[in-house]
C-alpha cells in the first residue's frame, strides 16, 4: 500500500488518512511482564568522558555505492535473515496526546513527553496508568516544535536527571531536570538546568532526538528549519548531529576543537541509534524524493541541500538505504536483532533494515502498514523486544478512539 504525496508536504511529517486494521488481542498483563523483565536507558558502557567516538567506521564505509550494497557480503560479516517478522504483543498505554520522546525507567515504567502540552508523564508498566509528573517551563509548541526528545542521564540511578530537547520562543535547547518521586504528583520535576542553547528553531525541521551513546556522551539531531543553507554551514547548529558532554561542552575527539558539531549536511534528523558494534545510525527526512538512513562518521558531510539520496557526488556521504518520501518520512529508529527498525510518519509503517556490518543484507522490509497510523518513536527493550509509539494526535493524523498508543513488539 502506498500513500500519495501532496506538493507542500513532500518529505515532511505529512498528513493523510489511514486504513487501520483491527487491533489484535493486546494484553496489558503480558506487556507488564515484558517491561518488568528489564528496561534500561539507551547506551552501554564504553569510552569514558572525553574518549574517542564509539564505533567509528572504516574510511569510506558510509558510501556503499549506487546499489547500496556490494554484490556479495563477506562470510565474516554475515547478518540477520533477509526476511523478518513483527508481532504486536501488548499495549502499554493509550489515550496519549502528541507523544514524542520516551525513556524507559529502571523497573519497567516509562517517561513520555507530550510535544504540544510540554509535559512529562509516567506510564505504569503493569496497568498502563498515565500520571503527569511535571511540566517543562518555557516550551513554545508550534508546527513541528515543542517538547521533543527525552533521555535519562547515564547516572540516572544516582542523579535522577532527565534530559529534554525542546523549542522555546527563541531557539531549540537541551535542559536537564531532577525527577523527585517523593514530591506530589504533577510537581516531581525540578527547575530546568539548561546545558545547551542556540539551536535554530522553525515551524518545521526542528530535529529533536537526543540520546546518550555508548561513550556516555549526549548526541542530538537537529534540523535546518527550512533554511537549507544552515546544513552546510559548520558554524550553524542547524542540520547537524551534535555530540557533547552531559554538561553541554564539546567533547575531546570531536571533528573540530571547541565545537559540538559531529556531522553536517543534514536536513532534519529525528532518529539516532547504535548497533552492536557501537556504530551510529541516523534517519532523516528527504524533500521531494528520498528519505535516508545514514551511517554516521565524525566530520562527514551528508550532502543536504546539494545532494538528496544516493547522489554519488564527491565530498558527500551517500545513505545506506533510501525510501520514497510517501513510504517513510522517518522519525525514531532502534537497533535490535541485527536490524535497524525505523518508524514512518507519512508512510505509516515500521521498516526493518537488515544489516551485515555496514551493508544491507536485503532490501528494507515494511511491517504494520497502515494498521496504527503514523509512527513516531521506536525504543529498544533488549533482545527481540521494542516499544513503538504512534503519532496520530500531532495535528497531521486521523486520530481514532484510543490514540495515541505505546505498543510492545517482538521482532526478528
TIKOL-162976 format. One record per residue (C-alpha): residue number from 0; z, y, x. Coordinates in nm, 4 decimals. Each point is the difference from the previous one (the first is absolute). Last residue first. Example, Ala and Ser with C-alpha at 12.3 -4.5 7.8 and 13.67 -1.06 7.14 Angstrom:
! residues 2
1,0.7140,-0.1060,1.3670
0,0.0660,-0.3440,-0.1370
END
This chain:
! residues 412
411,1.4284,-1.0862,1.3260
410,0.1947,0.2095,-0.2436
409,0.3151,-0.0053,-0.2107
408,0.0430,0.3108,-0.2085
407,0.2852,0.2058,-0.1447
406,-0.0832,0.2817,-0.2400
405,0.1181,0.3618,-0.0283
404,-0.1163,0.1636,-0.3213
403,-0.1134,0.3333,-0.1417
402,-0.0618,-0.0528,-0.2819
401,0.1893,-0.1960,-0.2650
400,-0.2173,0.0931,-0.2972
399,-0.3426,0.1062,0.1253
398,-0.1000,0.2770,0.2374
397,-0.3667,0.0939,0.0399
396,-0.0066,0.1376,0.3530
395,-0.0731,0.3306,0.1674
394,0.3132,0.1955,-0.0890
393,0.2317,-0.1973,0.2296
392,0.1246,-0.2307,-0.2767
391,-0.2353,-0.2932,0.0752
390,0.1081,-0.0574,0.3597
389,0.1048,-0.3648,0.0454
388,0.2338,-0.1223,0.2741
387,-0.0463,-0.3399,0.1695
386,0.2799,-0.1767,0.1866
385,-0.0999,-0.2769,0.2375
384,0.1131,-0.3525,0.0901
383,-0.1798,-0.2516,0.2267
382,0.2379,0.0319,0.2931
381,0.2067,0.3174,-0.0122
380,0.0503,0.2538,-0.2767
379,-0.3091,0.2077,0.0810
378,-0.0549,0.3130,-0.2130
377,-0.3253,0.0969,-0.1737
376,-0.0356,0.3423,-0.1646
375,-0.2342,0.1726,-0.2423
374,-0.1962,-0.2294,-0.2325
373,-0.1936,0.1466,-0.2932
372,-0.0309,-0.2279,-0.3023
371,0.2026,-0.3192,-0.0328
370,-0.2658,-0.2604,-0.0778
369,-0.3098,0.1970,0.1085
368,-0.0712,-0.2311,0.2929
367,0.3151,-0.1950,0.0784
366,-0.1613,-0.1188,0.3272
365,-0.2838,0.1167,0.2264
364,-0.1151,-0.1765,0.3223
363,-0.1014,0.1727,0.3238
362,-0.2916,-0.1760,0.1731
361,0.0995,-0.2727,0.2412
360,0.1993,-0.0469,0.3210
359,-0.0180,0.3722,0.0735
358,0.0779,0.0981,0.3571
357,0.3021,0.1648,0.1627
356,0.2015,-0.3158,0.0618
355,-0.1431,-0.2440,-0.2476
354,0.0160,0.1980,-0.3216
353,-0.0133,-0.0693,-0.3734
352,-0.0361,0.3189,-0.2111
351,0.1466,-0.0642,-0.3463
350,-0.0655,0.2771,-0.2508
349,0.2171,0.0702,-0.3026
348,-0.1862,0.1451,-0.2956
347,-0.0263,0.3089,-0.2176
346,-0.2968,0.1380,0.1975
345,0.0984,0.3588,-0.0801
344,0.3423,-0.0661,0.1482
343,-0.0456,-0.2988,0.2287
342,0.2948,-0.1631,0.1774
341,-0.0758,-0.1645,0.3359
340,0.1289,-0.3319,0.1341
339,-0.0621,-0.0479,0.3740
338,-0.0274,-0.3673,0.0818
337,0.1589,-0.2643,0.2228
336,0.2600,-0.1106,-0.2542
335,0.1301,0.3506,-0.0664
334,-0.0731,0.3566,0.1152
333,0.0385,0.2880,-0.2439
332,-0.2167,0.2849,-0.1283
331,0.0570,0.3017,-0.2235
330,-0.2741,0.2275,-0.1369
329,-0.3631,-0.0998,-0.0154
328,-0.2719,0.1610,-0.2127
327,-0.1341,-0.3554,-0.0427
326,-0.3027,-0.1197,-0.1940
325,-0.1155,0.3425,-0.1226
324,-0.0031,0.1294,0.3588
323,-0.2294,-0.2728,0.1270
322,0.1948,-0.2026,0.2515
321,0.0303,-0.0155,0.3803
320,0.1516,-0.2338,0.2590
319,0.0768,0.0226,0.3735
318,-0.0553,0.3755,0.0008
317,-0.2124,0.1646,0.2691
316,0.1629,0.1984,0.2759
315,-0.1795,0.3219,0.0932
314,-0.1202,0.1221,0.3403
313,-0.3534,-0.1307,-0.0403
312,-0.1111,-0.0417,-0.3626
311,-0.0181,-0.3506,-0.1473
310,0.0280,0.1356,-0.3551
309,0.2084,-0.2863,-0.1358
308,0.1715,0.1958,-0.2784
307,-0.0062,0.3795,-0.0076
306,-0.0874,0.2020,0.3108
305,-0.0006,0.3694,0.0893
304,0.2714,0.0835,-0.2546
303,0.1880,-0.2156,0.1000
302,-0.0667,-0.2010,0.3134
301,0.2908,-0.2288,0.0737
300,0.0861,0.1635,0.3340
299,0.2276,-0.2096,0.2224
298,0.2995,0.1448,0.1836
297,0.2211,-0.3016,-0.0600
296,-0.1857,-0.2929,-0.1570
295,0.0011,-0.0674,-0.3728
294,-0.1937,-0.2911,-0.1476
293,-0.1646,0.1537,-0.3034
292,-0.0486,-0.1077,-0.3610
291,-0.2478,0.2346,-0.1660
290,-0.1386,0.1398,-0.3243
289,-0.3752,0.0572,0.0115
288,-0.2552,0.1954,-0.2010
287,0.0700,0.3375,-0.1533
286,0.3279,0.1004,0.1627
285,0.1938,-0.2701,0.1794
284,0.3671,-0.0608,-0.0618
283,0.2182,-0.1491,0.2695
282,0.1657,-0.3252,0.0998
281,0.1871,-0.0379,0.3278
280,0.0747,-0.2885,0.2364
279,0.2431,0.0028,0.2934
278,0.0108,-0.2947,0.2389
277,0.3449,-0.1542,0.0389
276,-0.1308,-0.3518,0.0769
275,0.1178,-0.1271,-0.3398
274,-0.1873,0.2830,-0.1726
273,0.1262,0.3539,-0.0527
272,-0.0527,0.2037,-0.3160
271,-0.0919,0.3540,-0.1104
270,-0.1820,0.1028,-0.3197
269,-0.0366,0.3500,-0.1456
268,-0.2286,0.1692,0.2551
267,-0.2270,0.2732,-0.1351
266,-0.3107,0.1141,0.1902
265,0.0756,-0.1150,0.3552
264,-0.1572,0.1346,0.3215
263,0.3257,-0.0313,0.1917
262,0.2383,-0.2435,0.1694
261,0.3563,0.0269,0.1373
260,0.0692,0.3704,-0.0532
259,0.3734,0.0606,0.0626
258,-0.0767,0.2372,0.2854
257,0.2179,0.1078,0.2940
256,-0.2049,-0.2063,0.2427
255,-0.3319,-0.1258,-0.1315
254,-0.0917,-0.3618,-0.0800
253,0.3608,-0.0905,-0.0878
252,0.1840,-0.1829,0.2794
251,0.3201,0.2018,-0.0204
250,0.0486,0.0560,-0.3720
249,-0.0316,0.3427,-0.1593
248,0.3172,0.1063,-0.1861
247,0.0777,-0.0523,-0.3696
246,0.3585,-0.1250,0.0353
245,-0.1047,-0.3603,-0.0771
244,-0.2399,0.0389,0.2940
243,-0.3595,0.0903,-0.0731
242,-0.3420,-0.1491,-0.0601
241,-0.2550,0.1792,-0.2197
240,-0.3195,-0.1397,-0.1523
239,-0.2383,0.2847,-0.0626
238,-0.2152,0.1790,-0.2561
237,0.2172,0.3129,0.0004
236,0.2480,0.0638,0.2835
235,-0.2280,0.2615,0.1549
234,-0.0241,0.0586,0.3763
233,-0.2187,-0.3082,0.0326
232,-0.2619,0.1619,-0.2222
231,-0.2368,-0.2805,-0.1009
230,0.1778,-0.0744,-0.3311
229,0.0700,0.3665,-0.0727
228,-0.3702,0.0775,-0.0389
227,-0.0180,-0.1942,-0.3265
226,0.2128,0.2457,-0.1969
225,0.0521,-0.2240,-0.3055
224,0.3725,-0.0298,0.0731
223,-0.0751,-0.1617,0.3407
222,0.2326,-0.2915,-0.0685
221,0.3049,-0.1365,0.1820
220,0.1294,-0.3463,0.0923
219,0.3472,-0.0067,0.1531
218,0.1568,-0.2195,0.2698
217,0.3701,-0.0024,0.0951
216,0.1000,-0.1806,0.3208
215,0.2032,-0.3190,-0.0110
214,-0.2427,-0.1640,0.2488
213,-0.0921,-0.2579,-0.2673
212,-0.1074,0.2956,-0.2146
211,0.1996,0.2098,-0.2429
210,-0.2101,0.0946,-0.3002
209,-0.1268,0.3103,-0.1776
208,-0.2834,0.0284,-0.2529
207,-0.0700,0.3508,-0.1273
206,-0.3661,0.0905,0.0374
205,-0.0253,0.3420,-0.1663
204,-0.3669,-0.0401,-0.0862
203,-0.0254,0.2021,-0.3213
202,0.1726,0.3004,-0.1583
201,0.0730,0.1148,0.3531
200,0.2579,-0.0154,0.2770
199,-0.0212,0.0403,0.3785
198,0.2794,-0.1666,0.2035
197,0.2347,0.2775,0.1107
196,0.3327,-0.1833,0.0011
195,0.1849,-0.2750,0.1857
194,0.3644,-0.1146,0.0101
193,0.1214,0.1838,-0.3092
192,0.3599,-0.1020,-0.0776
191,0.0223,-0.0342,-0.3779
190,0.3421,0.0461,-0.1617
189,0.1695,-0.3276,-0.0908
188,-0.1295,-0.2511,-0.2529
187,0.2466,-0.1788,-0.2281
186,0.0165,0.2599,-0.2750
185,-0.1889,-0.1786,-0.2799
184,0.2674,-0.2658,-0.0260
183,0.3355,0.1302,0.1236
182,0.0755,-0.0271,0.3753
181,0.1042,-0.3285,0.1600
180,-0.3614,-0.1076,0.0510
179,-0.0519,0.2692,0.2641
178,-0.3634,0.0287,0.1029
177,-0.0460,0.2538,0.2795
176,-0.3195,0.2010,-0.0208
175,-0.2879,0.0272,0.2457
174,-0.2859,0.2469,-0.0045
173,-0.3747,-0.0094,0.0622
172,-0.2277,0.2888,-0.0919
171,-0.3098,0.1003,-0.1931
170,-0.0542,0.3748,-0.0177
169,0.0604,0.3298,-0.1802
168,0.1186,-0.0615,-0.3565
167,0.1368,-0.3385,0.1093
166,-0.1681,-0.3402,0.0230
165,0.2012,-0.3046,0.1025
164,0.0508,-0.2685,0.2609
163,0.3418,-0.1676,-0.0286
162,0.2406,-0.1707,0.2417
161,0.3151,-0.1743,-0.1277
160,0.3015,-0.0031,0.2322
159,0.2941,-0.2387,-0.0535
158,0.1115,0.0451,0.3682
157,0.1528,-0.3452,0.0611
156,-0.2118,-0.2501,-0.1959
155,-0.2868,0.2504,0.0024
154,-0.0458,-0.0238,0.3776
153,-0.3791,-0.0404,-0.0218
152,0.0184,0.2919,-0.2463
151,-0.1362,-0.0886,-0.3414
150,-0.3438,0.1157,-0.1123
149,-0.1494,0.1893,-0.2956
148,-0.3417,0.1630,-0.0330
147,-0.1004,0.2332,-0.2818
146,0.2126,0.2568,-0.1835
145,-0.2618,0.2480,-0.1204
144,-0.3672,0.0523,0.0746
143,-0.3139,-0.1596,-0.1467
142,-0.0483,0.2807,-0.2513
141,0.3310,0.1818,-0.0256
140,0.3598,-0.0840,0.0780
139,0.2145,0.2588,0.1816
138,0.2951,-0.1856,0.1542
137,0.2609,0.2460,0.1271
136,0.3094,-0.2072,-0.0731
135,-0.0310,-0.3798,0.0103
134,0.1708,-0.1339,-0.3118
133,0.2681,-0.2662,-0.0244
132,0.1087,-0.3592,-0.0559
131,-0.1892,-0.0610,-0.3242
130,0.0779,-0.3463,-0.1335
129,-0.2690,-0.2508,-0.1024
128,0.1132,-0.3400,-0.1292
127,-0.2404,-0.2786,0.0987
126,0.2708,-0.2553,-0.0678
125,0.0152,-0.2052,0.3194
124,-0.1582,0.2308,0.2540
123,0.1731,0.3165,-0.1163
122,-0.2335,0.2975,0.0357
121,0.1427,0.3126,0.1621
120,-0.1580,0.3342,-0.0811
119,-0.1244,0.2919,0.2090
118,-0.1049,0.3244,-0.1670
117,-0.2734,0.2587,0.0543
116,-0.1086,-0.0386,-0.3623
115,-0.3733,-0.0015,0.0774
114,-0.0096,-0.2388,0.2957
113,0.2825,-0.2246,-0.1186
112,0.1533,-0.1776,0.2998
111,0.1270,-0.3574,-0.0260
110,0.2986,-0.1543,0.1815
109,0.0185,-0.3754,-0.0400
108,0.2698,-0.2672,-0.0365
107,-0.0250,-0.3157,0.2103
106,0.3191,-0.0294,0.2034
105,-0.0924,0.2504,0.2685
104,-0.2101,0.2626,-0.1768
103,-0.3742,-0.0254,-0.0558
102,-0.1831,0.3356,0.0276
101,-0.2628,0.1230,-0.2472
100,-0.2141,0.3166,0.0116
99,-0.2232,0.0951,-0.2936
98,0.1308,-0.0508,-0.3541
97,-0.1520,0.2456,-0.2533
96,0.2452,-0.0776,-0.2835
95,0.1531,-0.3482,-0.0157
94,0.0126,-0.1908,-0.3302
93,0.0096,-0.3374,0.1699
92,0.2021,-0.1743,0.2689
91,0.0120,-0.3177,0.2084
90,-0.2749,-0.1876,-0.1836
89,-0.0464,-0.3512,0.1281
88,-0.2127,-0.2678,0.1647
87,-0.3484,0.1523,-0.0023
86,-0.2038,-0.2538,0.1956
85,-0.2625,0.0999,0.2573
84,-0.2363,-0.2308,0.1866
83,-0.2062,-0.0009,0.3174
82,-0.3454,-0.1043,0.1146
81,-0.1220,0.0300,0.3591
80,0.3066,-0.1854,0.1233
79,0.2307,0.1883,0.2390
78,-0.0866,0.0874,0.3596
77,-0.1269,-0.1788,0.3083
76,0.0207,0.2269,0.3052
75,0.0219,-0.2825,0.2565
74,-0.3039,-0.1620,-0.1610
73,-0.2125,0.3107,0.0697
72,-0.1469,0.1462,-0.3213
71,-0.3753,-0.0303,-0.0378
70,-0.2904,0.2329,-0.0719
69,0.2325,0.2988,0.0618
68,0.1526,0.2037,-0.2838
67,-0.0519,0.3376,-0.1683
66,-0.3762,-0.0492,-0.0223
65,-0.0870,0.3325,0.1610
64,0.2392,-0.0344,0.2937
63,0.3671,-0.0981,0.0191
62,0.1089,0.3392,0.1343
61,0.3822,-0.0010,0.0092
60,-0.0071,-0.2706,0.2662
59,-0.1655,0.2446,0.2386
58,0.2807,0.0063,0.2500
57,0.2530,-0.2707,-0.0701
56,0.2459,0.0704,-0.2777
55,0.3324,0.1746,0.0426
54,0.2467,-0.2257,-0.1826
53,0.2991,0.2285,0.0188
52,-0.0215,0.3529,0.1423
51,0.1729,0.0292,0.3375
50,0.3729,0.0692,0.0034
49,0.1734,0.3303,-0.0742
48,0.2561,-0.1656,-0.2237
47,0.0150,-0.3737,0.0605
46,-0.2947,-0.2353,0.0021
45,0.0194,-0.2637,-0.2686
44,0.2398,-0.1155,-0.2675
43,-0.1694,-0.0428,-0.3339
42,-0.1466,0.2406,-0.2519
41,0.0055,0.0305,-0.3758
40,0.3481,0.0201,-0.1452
39,0.1550,-0.3334,-0.0939
38,-0.0137,-0.2219,-0.3032
37,0.1617,-0.3431,-0.0074
36,0.0251,-0.2849,-0.2445
35,0.1468,0.2445,-0.2492
34,-0.3503,0.1243,-0.0733
33,-0.1314,-0.3427,-0.0907
32,0.3045,-0.0897,-0.2042
31,-0.0275,0.3237,-0.1927
30,-0.3631,-0.0717,-0.0745
29,0.0824,-0.3420,-0.1398
28,0.2542,0.1552,-0.2338
27,-0.2423,0.2707,-0.1059
26,-0.2615,-0.2507,-0.1090
25,-0.3527,0.1306,-0.0597
24,-0.1723,-0.2503,-0.2223
23,-0.3608,0.1246,0.0172
22,-0.0930,0.3577,-0.0682
21,-0.3164,-0.0218,-0.2095
20,-0.3008,0.1510,0.1730
19,-0.0550,0.3726,0.0310
18,-0.3392,0.1429,-0.0733
17,0.0296,0.3418,0.1549
16,-0.1090,0.3548,-0.0509
15,-0.0695,0.2432,0.2825
14,0.1503,0.2474,0.2409
13,-0.0671,0.0778,0.3658
12,0.2425,-0.0105,0.2988
11,-0.2788,0.1762,0.1853
10,-0.3014,-0.1613,0.1674
9,-0.2415,0.1261,-0.2605
8,0.1868,0.2016,-0.2593
7,-0.2189,0.3010,-0.0786
6,-0.3203,-0.2013,-0.0252
5,0.1375,-0.2662,-0.2370
4,0.0292,-0.3504,0.1400
3,-0.0538,-0.3024,-0.2210
2,0.2190,-0.3086,0.0092
1,-0.1014,-0.3431,0.1144
0,0.0872,-0.3434,-0.1314
END
